[in-house]
């Protein structure tokens, strides 16, 4: 990751803007942004291909992504 990408991750995880990432802030960030993609990476290759995400998006019982859909205006 580049310095800019690392900084953006830190800024996103540091919700209370105290220049520290608490265990709770990191756990929340990890659960929202990292964990779903680690689950999708069935090959443990840390590099997703297009087909890796399809089961996650197509699963009817998985309502996780419903809150993140943005409708085009």
HELIX and SHEET records of a PDB file:
HELIX    1   1 UNK A    3  UNK A   13  1                                  11    
HELIX    2   2 UNK A   23  UNK A   29  1                                   7    
HELIX    3   3 UNK A   30  UNK A   34  3                                   5    
HELIX    4   4 UNK A   35  UNK A   40  1                                   6    
HELIX    5   5 UNK A   50  UNK A   58  1                                   9    
HELIX    6   6 UNK A   64  UNK A   68  5                                   5    
END                                                                             
